[in-house]
Amino acid sequence: MKGKDVESLTKLLKEHQVGLSAVKANRLLLGLGLLEEATRESSTRPGVTKTYKRLTEAGLDYGVNEENPQSPDQTTPYYYKDSFAELGKRLLEAASATE
């Protein structure tokens, strides 16, 4: 179940020996509807829009969106350590289905 202990996707992929890069895993998470792209105005360059990723409502079963200290209008997804094995399995299944 959900825990408070979270970690970055890159670190958890390595710890659980999921043979995917964070870039590939993010693409799969977008396809599974667990992650979405959002936009915000650049704080240093007026008129420039920045894109970032955040967990969807369904994705919140696997992690949290934490505020990015460098960009307060932006969040960064972090994943629950105790349920990442299940998410890793879903990622591998999605990866094999796309090959």
N, C-alpha and C positions, 0 to 999 in steps of 0.2 A: 504494500500500500504506500501511500504518499508519505514521504519523510521530509525533514527539513534540511537534510544534508544534500547539497547540490554541487555539481561540478560542470565544467565546460564539456561540450560535445567531443572535442578533440581528445581530451584526457580520458574520457570514458570509453571512447572507441578503442583507444590503445589498451586501457586496463582490461577490457572485456575481449580483447583480441578480435574485434570485428574488423575484417579486412577491407575497410572502406576509408576513404579520406573524408574529412569534414565537408569538403565541397560536394562530393558525391552524396554523402549522407543528407546534407541539406536539400539537395535536389530531390531525393527520395522523400524526405519529410514534407516538402512542398506538394509532391504528387499524392501523398497519403492524406493531405489535408490537415496535417499536424502543425505545419509552419506556414506563415504567410509573409508576403513582402508588404512593408508599409513605407510611407514617405514622410519627410519632415523638411522644413526650410533650413538651409544652411545658416548657422549663426555667424559665420564670418564672411560669407559671400552672398549678398542680397540677390534674390532671383534664382539662386541655385537650389535644386531639390536633391536631397540625399535619400537613398534607399537603404533600408535595414530589414532584418527578419525578426519576427516575433511569433511566439506560440499562439495557435488558435485556441478556441474554447476546448476542442478535443485534445489538442496538444498539451493543455494544462494538466492532463492526467499524468504526464511524464515529466513535467518540470514547471518552472516559473519564469516569468519575464521580469528581470531585474533592471532597475533604472541604470543607465550608463552614466557614471560620474562625469565623464568628459562631455557628454551631450544629454542634458536633463530631459529633452523632449524625445529621447530615444531609449528603447529597452534592448536588452541582450538576453537571449534564452539560455537558461541553465537547467540541467537535467538532474532528476532525482537519482542518487546513487543506487538506492535500494530497489528501484524498478527498472533500471537500465538494461538488465538482462533481457527482459521482455521486449523492450524497444529495440535492442540490438537484433533480436530474432526477427522482428517485423521488418527491420531495414534489410537484413540479409534475404528474406523472402521476397521483398520488393525488388531488390537488386537482381535476383535470379530470374524473376518474372520479366524483367526488362531486357535481359540478354538474348 
